[in-house]
Amino acid sequence: MRLKHNSNAPVVQTGEDDAISIQTLHSGRDQKGNKNNNWKGGISKNRYLYKLKDKIKFPLKHRARDIVRKRIKRGTLLKEPCSICKSTERIQAHHEDYSKPLNIIWLCEKCHRKEHANPTVALQSKPVIKQNSSGV
């Protein structure tokens, strides 16, 4: 491809018959999205900015997650088997209300994804544990 001279833009030879000016290449028209040489598929290696924006946008969610994470690390909160399938692998805490950070339902990763894809459908199948009047 041969780059043609467009106004004052320099010409670059690439060996092919087509001609494009460097000015066109650097004008931004052909450099957006996946046409840019630095395009990484829309995903930045530095996730800090995205996490920071999410933390600012959803402070209650991050506060609830931090409380649960710290309690688990300290040993004051223990993970339980999945409330739906009773699995003990890849257990996650599910918050129905982020303003109540310790009111959680323990779900395995598979059931947690199902719950978020279709809220309350997965949890409807879980057994309901009722307390008697003495609280036991």
ChimeraX commands (.cxc) that place a marker at each C-alpha (Angstrom):
marker #1 position 0.00,0.00,0.00 radius 0.5
marker #1 position 1.37,3.42,-0.92 radius 0.5
marker #1 position 0.36,6.44,1.15 radius 0.5
marker #1 position -0.51,9.33,-1.13 radius 0.5
marker #1 position 0.34,12.92,-0.50 radius 0.5
marker #1 position -2.77,14.65,0.93 radius 0.5
marker #1 position -2.30,18.42,1.34 radius 0.5
marker #1 position 0.88,18.65,3.48 radius 0.5
marker #1 position 0.81,15.10,4.85 radius 0.5
marker #1 position 3.96,13.02,4.16 radius 0.5
marker #1 position 3.74,10.02,1.85 radius 0.5
marker #1 position 4.77,6.55,3.03 radius 0.5
marker #1 position 5.37,3.59,0.70 radius 0.5
marker #1 position 4.23,0.16,1.92 radius 0.5
marker #1 position 4.57,-1.76,-1.33 radius 0.5
marker #1 position 0.87,-2.14,-2.23 radius 0.5
marker #1 position -1.16,-0.29,-4.85 radius 0.5
marker #1 position -3.56,1.53,-2.49 radius 0.5
marker #1 position -2.64,5.01,-1.29 radius 0.5
marker #1 position -3.57,6.50,2.11 radius 0.5
marker #1 position -2.18,9.68,3.64 radius 0.5
marker #1 position -0.62,9.72,7.10 radius 0.5
marker #1 position -2.94,12.63,7.89 radius 0.5
marker #1 position -5.93,10.30,7.34 radius 0.5
marker #1 position -4.36,7.66,9.56 radius 0.5
marker #1 position -3.74,10.14,12.38 radius 0.5
marker #1 position -6.94,12.17,12.03 radius 0.5
marker #1 position -8.88,9.84,14.34 radius 0.5
marker #1 position -11.40,8.70,11.75 radius 0.5
marker #1 position -9.72,5.35,11.20 radius 0.5
marker #1 position -8.23,4.98,14.69 radius 0.5
marker #1 position -11.29,4.31,16.86 radius 0.5
marker #1 position -12.01,1.02,18.59 radius 0.5
marker #1 position -10.55,-2.11,17.06 radius 0.5
marker #1 position -9.04,-0.15,14.16 radius 0.5
marker #1 position -6.44,1.31,16.53 radius 0.5
marker #1 position -3.11,-0.51,16.80 radius 0.5
marker #1 position -3.27,-0.26,20.61 radius 0.5
marker #1 position -6.75,-1.81,20.88 radius 0.5
marker #1 position -6.84,-4.53,23.56 radius 0.5
marker #1 position -10.41,-5.70,23.07 radius 0.5
marker #1 position -11.95,-2.96,25.21 radius 0.5
marker #1 position -10.37,-4.21,28.43 radius 0.5
marker #1 position -7.80,-2.18,30.30 radius 0.5
marker #1 position -4.99,-3.92,32.15 radius 0.5
marker #1 position -5.36,-1.36,34.94 radius 0.5
marker #1 position -8.66,-2.28,36.60 radius 0.5
marker #1 position -8.09,0.17,39.47 radius 0.5
marker #1 position -9.97,2.98,37.74 radius 0.5
marker #1 position -12.99,0.76,37.06 radius 0.5
marker #1 position -13.01,-0.52,40.65 radius 0.5
marker #1 position -12.74,3.02,41.98 radius 0.5
marker #1 position -15.66,4.22,39.84 radius 0.5
marker #1 position -17.75,1.24,40.97 radius 0.5
marker #1 position -16.87,1.90,44.62 radius 0.5
marker #1 position -17.98,5.53,44.29 radius 0.5
marker #1 position -21.17,4.57,42.45 radius 0.5
marker #1 position -22.19,1.76,44.84 radius 0.5
marker #1 position -20.74,2.53,48.31 radius 0.5
marker #1 position -23.24,0.34,50.24 radius 0.5
marker #1 position -22.41,-2.71,48.12 radius 0.5
marker #1 position -18.67,-2.31,48.72 radius 0.5
marker #1 position -19.15,-1.61,52.43 radius 0.5
marker #1 position -21.20,-4.81,52.82 radius 0.5
marker #1 position -18.64,-6.86,50.90 radius 0.5
marker #1 position -15.77,-5.44,52.96 radius 0.5
marker #1 position -17.51,-6.23,56.25 radius 0.5
marker #1 position -18.18,-9.84,55.22 radius 0.5
marker #1 position -14.64,-10.26,53.86 radius 0.5
marker #1 position -13.07,-8.93,57.08 radius 0.5
marker #1 position -15.28,-11.09,59.33 radius 0.5
marker #1 position -14.39,-14.21,57.34 radius 0.5
marker #1 position -10.69,-13.34,57.54 radius 0.5
marker #1 position -10.91,-12.77,61.32 radius 0.5
marker #1 position -12.81,-16.04,61.76 radius 0.5
marker #1 position -15.91,-14.44,63.29 radius 0.5
marker #1 position -18.01,-15.40,60.25 radius 0.5
marker #1 position -17.83,-18.91,58.83 radius 0.5
marker #1 position -18.90,-19.93,55.35 radius 0.5
marker #1 position -21.75,-22.44,55.25 radius 0.5
marker #1 position -22.83,-24.86,52.50 radius 0.5
marker #1 position -24.91,-23.51,49.62 radius 0.5
marker #1 position -28.48,-22.81,50.72 radius 0.5
marker #1 position -29.87,-24.31,47.51 radius 0.5
marker #1 position -27.73,-27.26,46.42 radius 0.5
marker #1 position -25.76,-27.88,49.67 radius 0.5
marker #1 position -22.43,-27.73,47.82 radius 0.5
marker #1 position -19.36,-26.75,49.85 radius 0.5
marker #1 position -17.20,-25.61,46.91 radius 0.5
marker #1 position -16.75,-21.98,45.79 radius 0.5
marker #1 position -19.14,-20.56,48.38 radius 0.5
marker #1 position -20.06,-16.86,48.09 radius 0.5
marker #1 position -22.09,-14.48,50.23 radius 0.5
marker #1 position -25.28,-13.15,48.61 radius 0.5
marker #1 position -26.75,-9.90,49.94 radius 0.5
marker #1 position -30.43,-9.23,49.34 radius 0.5
marker #1 position -30.11,-5.86,51.09 radius 0.5
marker #1 position -26.73,-4.12,51.20 radius 0.5
marker #1 position -27.81,-1.92,54.11 radius 0.5
marker #1 position -27.81,-5.11,56.23 radius 0.5
marker #1 position -24.28,-6.39,55.55 radius 0.5
marker #1 position -24.45,-9.47,57.79 radius 0.5
marker #1 position -27.86,-10.60,56.54 radius 0.5
marker #1 position -26.47,-12.94,53.88 radius 0.5
marker #1 position -27.38,-16.14,52.10 radius 0.5
marker #1 position -24.55,-18.54,51.35 radius 0.5
marker #1 position -24.59,-19.71,47.72 radius 0.5
marker #1 position -22.16,-21.63,45.56 radius 0.5
marker #1 position -20.90,-19.77,42.50 radius 0.5
marker #1 position -23.29,-21.63,40.15 radius 0.5
marker #1 position -26.40,-20.89,42.25 radius 0.5
marker #1 position -25.25,-17.31,42.85 radius 0.5
marker #1 position -25.06,-16.72,39.09 radius 0.5
marker #1 position -28.53,-18.22,38.64 radius 0.5
marker #1 position -29.87,-15.94,41.38 radius 0.5
marker #1 position -28.48,-12.82,39.72 radius 0.5
marker #1 position -29.68,-13.93,36.28 radius 0.5
marker #1 position -33.22,-14.49,37.53 radius 0.5
marker #1 position -33.66,-13.04,41.04 radius 0.5
marker #1 position -35.59,-15.04,43.65 radius 0.5
marker #1 position -36.27,-18.00,41.31 radius 0.5
marker #1 position -33.23,-19.90,42.61 radius 0.5
marker #1 position -33.93,-18.89,46.20 radius 0.5
marker #1 position -37.58,-20.03,46.03 radius 0.5
marker #1 position -36.38,-23.62,45.95 radius 0.5
marker #1 position -34.31,-23.27,49.13 radius 0.5
marker #1 position -35.77,-24.79,52.29 radius 0.5
marker #1 position -37.29,-22.30,54.71 radius 0.5
marker #1 position -36.01,-22.67,58.26 radius 0.5
marker #1 position -38.50,-21.38,60.79 radius 0.5
marker #1 position -37.66,-20.66,64.40 radius 0.5
marker #1 position -40.01,-21.68,67.16 radius 0.5
marker #1 position -41.21,-19.15,69.72 radius 0.5
marker #1 position -38.23,-19.83,72.01 radius 0.5
marker #1 position -35.83,-18.77,69.22 radius 0.5
marker #1 position -34.17,-22.19,68.90 radius 0.5
marker link #1:1,2 radius 0.2
marker link #1:2,3 radius 0.2
marker link #1:3,4 radius 0.2
marker link #1:4,5 radius 0.2
marker link #1:5,6 radius 0.2
marker link #1:6,7 radius 0.2
marker link #1:7,8 radius 0.2
marker link #1:8,9 radius 0.2
marker link #1:9,10 radius 0.2
marker link #1:10,11 radius 0.2
marker link #1:11,12 radius 0.2
marker link #1:12,13 radius 0.2
marker link #1:13,14 radius 0.2
marker link #1:14,15 radius 0.2
marker link #1:15,16 radius 0.2
marker link #1:16,17 radius 0.2
marker link #1:17,18 radius 0.2
marker link #1:18,19 radius 0.2
marker link #1:19,20 radius 0.2
marker link #1:20,21 radius 0.2
marker link #1:21,22 radius 0.2
marker link #1:22,23 radius 0.2
marker link #1:23,24 radius 0.2
marker link #1:24,25 radius 0.2
marker link #1:25,26 radius 0.2
marker link #1:26,27 radius 0.2
marker link #1:27,28 radius 0.2
marker link #1:28,29 radius 0.2
marker link #1:29,30 radius 0.2
marker link #1:30,31 radius 0.2
marker link #1:31,32 radius 0.2
marker link #1:32,33 radius 0.2
marker link #1:33,34 radius 0.2
marker link #1:34,35 radius 0.2
marker link #1:35,36 radius 0.2
marker link #1:36,37 radius 0.2
marker link #1:37,38 radius 0.2
marker link #1:38,39 radius 0.2
marker link #1:39,40 radius 0.2
marker link #1:40,41 radius 0.2
marker link #1:41,42 radius 0.2
marker link #1:42,43 radius 0.2
marker link #1:43,44 radius 0.2
marker link #1:44,45 radius 0.2
marker link #1:45,46 radius 0.2
marker link #1:46,47 radius 0.2
marker link #1:47,48 radius 0.2
marker link #1:48,49 radius 0.2
marker link #1:49,50 radius 0.2
marker link #1:50,51 radius 0.2
marker link #1:51,52 radius 0.2
marker link #1:52,53 radius 0.2
marker link #1:53,54 radius 0.2
marker link #1:54,55 radius 0.2
marker link #1:55,56 radius 0.2
marker link #1:56,57 radius 0.2
marker link #1:57,58 radius 0.2
marker link #1:58,59 radius 0.2
marker link #1:59,60 radius 0.2
marker link #1:60,61 radius 0.2
marker link #1:61,62 radius 0.2
marker link #1:62,63 radius 0.2
marker link #1:63,64 radius 0.2
marker link #1:64,65 radius 0.2
marker link #1:65,66 radius 0.2
marker link #1:66,67 radius 0.2
marker link #1:67,68 radius 0.2
marker link #1:68,69 radius 0.2
marker link #1:69,70 radius 0.2
marker link #1:70,71 radius 0.2
marker link #1:71,72 radius 0.2
marker link #1:72,73 radius 0.2
marker link #1:73,74 radius 0.2
marker link #1:74,75 radius 0.2
marker link #1:75,76 radius 0.2
marker link #1:76,77 radius 0.2
marker link #1:77,78 radius 0.2
marker link #1:78,79 radius 0.2
marker link #1:79,80 radius 0.2
marker link #1:80,81 radius 0.2
marker link #1:81,82 radius 0.2
marker link #1:82,83 radius 0.2
marker link #1:83,84 radius 0.2
marker link #1:84,85 radius 0.2
marker link #1:85,86 radius 0.2
marker link #1:86,87 radius 0.2
marker link #1:87,88 radius 0.2
marker link #1:88,89 radius 0.2
marker link #1:89,90 radius 0.2
marker link #1:90,91 radius 0.2
marker link #1:91,92 radius 0.2
marker link #1:92,93 radius 0.2
marker link #1:93,94 radius 0.2
marker link #1:94,95 radius 0.2
marker link #1:95,96 radius 0.2
marker link #1:96,97 radius 0.2
marker link #1:97,98 radius 0.2
marker link #1:98,99 radius 0.2
marker link #1:99,100 radius 0.2
marker link #1:100,101 radius 0.2
marker link #1:101,102 radius 0.2
marker link #1:102,103 radius 0.2
marker link #1:103,104 radius 0.2
marker link #1:104,105 radius 0.2
marker link #1:105,106 radius 0.2
marker link #1:106,107 radius 0.2
marker link #1:107,108 radius 0.2
marker link #1:108,109 radius 0.2
marker link #1:109,110 radius 0.2
marker link #1:110,111 radius 0.2
marker link #1:111,112 radius 0.2
marker link #1:112,113 radius 0.2
marker link #1:113,114 radius 0.2
marker link #1:114,115 radius 0.2
marker link #1:115,116 radius 0.2
marker link #1:116,117 radius 0.2
marker link #1:117,118 radius 0.2
marker link #1:118,119 radius 0.2
marker link #1:119,120 radius 0.2
marker link #1:120,121 radius 0.2
marker link #1:121,122 radius 0.2
marker link #1:122,123 radius 0.2
marker link #1:123,124 radius 0.2
marker link #1:124,125 radius 0.2
marker link #1:125,126 radius 0.2
marker link #1:126,127 radius 0.2
marker link #1:127,128 radius 0.2
marker link #1:128,129 radius 0.2
marker link #1:129,130 radius 0.2
marker link #1:130,131 radius 0.2
marker link #1:131,132 radius 0.2
marker link #1:132,133 radius 0.2
marker link #1:133,134 radius 0.2
marker link #1:134,135 radius 0.2
marker link #1:135,136 radius 0.2
view
